[in-house]
Amino acid sequence: MSQPRFTNDALYAAAVGLAIRSGSLKRKAEASPEHSHSSSCSYALIATDGRLIERFSLQKVQAWASERDKVLNRIEGRRKLQGLPIEQRLARFRSWPEPQRALAWAVSSGQPIPPGRFGAGELLTAVLLLALFVLPGVVFLIWAVPRGRSYRQALAILVRQWRASGEPDPVDAAFRRLVSR
């Protein structure tokens, strides 16, 4: 199976996110998109002063870029922005619920993204398992309900972090893609 092809902007944003998560980068502004580059098997995140911040395997950077894309695709209401002038897109985006805006900010700033959620797919799975086989349905619910609770808690923490940072709009290519689709 071939790896998805990501733009340089997407790879850079993913590498910044990984570096922030690992602690080797404090602020996104310290990294240089012009100097950072990928090779056939790695991605070198370079600082504005030319020093190497960290080198990641290309597979790891692509996996994180893919995760960022999944989160952006999960943000509801994104398709309603299509075809609107940019001012209206930004105004509508700013009127979205705080968790959705905080997720978009987290994707663009390299903040940790809450893992998983208990959504419609999990609910349908639980109902089918309960209808067909009671015991597997109960086991699935025992696993899924705490997972959903931890997602909501992690999302609440993310919203608090977003508020503490001044409720900024996301600024990287992921956000431009979000409001330009």
Solvent accessible surface area in square Angstrom, and as a share of the most:
residue,aa,sasa,rsa
1,M,239,1.07
2,S,102,0.66
3,Q,101,0.45
4,P,72,0.45
5,R,205,0.75
6,F,22,0.09
7,T,95,0.55
8,N,114,0.58
9,D,71,0.37
10,A,19,0.15
11,L,3,0.01
12,Y,23,0.09
13,A,4,0.03
14,A,0,0.00
15,A,0,0.00
16,V,1,0.01
17,G,0,0.00
18,L,17,0.08
19,A,0,0.00
20,I,37,0.19
21,R,121,0.44
22,S,71,0.46
23,G,41,0.40
24,S,52,0.34
25,L,4,0.02
26,K,156,0.66
27,R,151,0.55
28,K,52,0.22
29,A,73,0.57
30,E,43,0.19
31,A,4,0.03
32,S,4,0.02
33,P,69,0.43
34,E,144,0.65
35,H,99,0.44
36,S,11,0.07
37,H,95,0.42
38,S,46,0.30
39,S,54,0.35
40,S,109,0.70
41,C,96,0.57
42,S,14,0.09
43,Y,6,0.02
44,A,0,0.00
45,L,0,0.00
46,I,20,0.10
47,A,2,0.02
48,T,86,0.50
49,D,109,0.56
50,G,45,0.44
51,R,128,0.47
52,L,87,0.43
53,I,22,0.11
54,E,49,0.22
55,R,129,0.47
56,F,11,0.05
57,S,58,0.37
58,L,27,0.13
59,Q,125,0.56
60,K,109,0.46
61,V,0,0.00
62,Q,16,0.07
63,A,63,0.49
64,W,26,0.09
65,A,2,0.01
66,S,32,0.20
67,E,61,0.28
68,R,9,0.03
69,D,37,0.19
70,K,124,0.52
71,V,0,0.00
72,L,4,0.02
73,N,78,0.40
74,R,53,0.19
75,I,6,0.03
76,E,110,0.49
77,G,24,0.23
78,R,9,0.03
79,R,161,0.59
80,K,152,0.64
81,L,1,0.00
82,Q,99,0.44
83,G,82,0.78
84,L,34,0.17
85,P,71,0.45
86,I,76,0.39
87,E,122,0.55
88,Q,88,0.39
89,R,39,0.14
90,L,43,0.21
91,A,61,0.47
92,R,116,0.42
93,F,1,0.01
94,R,120,0.44
95,S,89,0.58
96,W,29,0.10
97,P,82,0.51
98,E,52,0.23
99,P,52,0.33
100,Q,31,0.14
101,R,33,0.12
102,A,0,0.00
103,L,10,0.05
104,A,2,0.01
105,W,23,0.08
106,A,0,0.00
107,V,2,0.01
108,S,6,0.04
109,S,22,0.14
110,G,2,0.02
111,Q,43,0.19
112,P,71,0.45
113,I,18,0.09
114,P,7,0.05
115,P,106,0.67
116,G,20,0.19
117,R,85,0.31
118,F,64,0.26
119,G,21,0.20
120,A,85,0.66
121,G,49,0.47
122,E,43,0.19
123,L,100,0.50
124,L,109,0.54
125,T,53,0.31
126,A,2,0.02
127,V,83,0.47
128,L,93,0.46
129,L,46,0.23
130,L,63,0.32
131,A,82,0.63
132,L,121,0.60
133,F,117,0.49
134,V,104,0.60
135,L,131,0.65
136,P,59,0.37
137,G,0,0.00
138,V,61,0.35
139,V,86,0.50
140,F,35,0.15
141,L,51,0.25
142,I,117,0.59
143,W,134,0.47
144,A,1,0.01
145,V,64,0.37
146,P,63,0.40
147,R,80,0.29
148,G,2,0.02
149,R,116,0.42
150,S,59,0.38
151,Y,18,0.07
152,R,138,0.50
153,Q,106,0.47
154,A,32,0.25
155,L,24,0.12
156,A,45,0.35
157,I,84,0.42
158,L,4,0.02
159,V,12,0.07
160,R,138,0.50
161,Q,81,0.36
162,W,2,0.01
163,R,120,0.44
164,A,94,0.73
165,S,60,0.39
166,G,59,0.57
167,E,69,0.31
168,P,49,0.31
169,D,33,0.17
170,P,4,0.02
171,V,110,0.63
172,D,14,0.07
173,A,26,0.20
174,A,7,0.05
175,F,17,0.07
176,R,130,0.47
177,R,72,0.26
178,L,2,0.01
179,V,5,0.03
180,S,69,0.44
181,R,90,0.33
